[in-house]
Amino acid sequence: AGLRLVDSGMKRGYCLNNDPENAENQDRCAGLKDSIRLSPGVIYGGEINVPLDKNDQLKVVEEFVAVGGNWDGISLLLCSPSLTDAALSLQERHPNVLLSVFDPTDPVKEVIGSRILFAVDRDFYLEGYLPVWLLATFAATGQKLATSFVETGPRFVEEAPSKAQQTCEANLYAVCDEYFELNQLTKVRPAGLALCAIVLLASIFFAGWVLSHRRTSVVRKSQPFFLVMICVGVFVAGATIIPMSIDDSIASIEGSSKACMSVPWCFSLGFTFVFVALYSKLKRINRVLAGAKRFQKLTVSVMDVCKPLLL
């Protein structure tokens, strides 16, 4: 909090404490003091022990600061939200004063970002509600988190909460809309399907070209059967993108699961077609060359080299 006040233009900082015996408030003031020590040119004005009476709080703070009408760069860190009314009244007299507060209440949150720079919220949901829920879940099911601790805060509040968030907190989080990052493919799906279409169309085009030119000398020497087989393998492997693009944003959980399970089958089948075609082409050529070395005329059919691979 102290470093954030320094970044906001604080030149002299004060800690307002309405409960000097409270160890938590003492730690908050000590934290502000330590932060200012790390910031050259910024002065720690001290801890102001303000009374509980709101009528006296304003007077005590002005007398302690005692810088006349120039409050430029003066910052007040409020240890309790109960000091907010007096601090806002003080700000009306000295508009340049910088305010921040711990443990903001709903009325305080409404002026965060406009009159109060920020608040430090301990997040009572994480500190209070969540531990009870975790303990109840463990008692009922025997299941617990894999980690041994949960980091609960505090956190900075820099703007007033929305109406939905206020309703959520007022109802003890029973009506909150939970947000989960599902990593859905909505944004990348069009690009993936476009690339898939290019692969499929190219496979069909080259397979058709091979079939239409299968009687030409160059294509015959390149073994058109295996060329078409390569195109089929590339087509099947490229079609894997289609089930990969399916998630629970466009299909049911069951449908998404089936699509997910089909991915390794499609890709493996397509890869097998391509590998078998390349291996068989090379094996056929190797047999012909081996026969030529022995001055034998051989006729090696497609099935002669594919039979072992069909097993």
Secondary structure as GFF3:
##gff-version 3
##sequence-region A 1 311
A	DSSP	alpha_helix	2	7	.	.	.	ID=ss1
A	DSSP	beta_strand	12	17	.	.	.	ID=ss2
A	DSSP	alpha_helix	23	37	.	.	.	ID=ss3
A	DSSP	beta_strand	43	49	.	.	.	ID=ss4
A	DSSP	alpha_helix	54	65	.	.	.	ID=ss5
A	DSSP	beta_strand	74	78	.	.	.	ID=ss6
A	DSSP	three_ten_helix	81	83	.	.	.	ID=ss7
A	DSSP	alpha_helix	84	93	.	.	.	ID=ss8
A	DSSP	beta_strand	98	102	.	.	.	ID=ss9
A	DSSP	alpha_helix	106	109	.	.	.	ID=ss10
A	DSSP	beta_strand	118	121	.	.	.	ID=ss11
A	DSSP	alpha_helix	124	124	.	.	.	ID=ss12
A	DSSP	pi_helix	125	129	.	.	.	ID=ss13
A	DSSP	alpha_helix	130	141	.	.	.	ID=ss14
A	DSSP	beta_strand	155	157	.	.	.	ID=ss15
A	DSSP	alpha_helix	163	170	.	.	.	ID=ss16
A	DSSP	alpha_helix	189	212	.	.	.	ID=ss17
A	DSSP	alpha_helix	217	221	.	.	.	ID=ss18
A	DSSP	alpha_helix	224	238	.	.	.	ID=ss19
A	DSSP	alpha_helix	241	244	.	.	.	ID=ss20
A	DSSP	alpha_helix	253	293	.	.	.	ID=ss21
A	DSSP	alpha_helix	302	310	.	.	.	ID=ss22
###
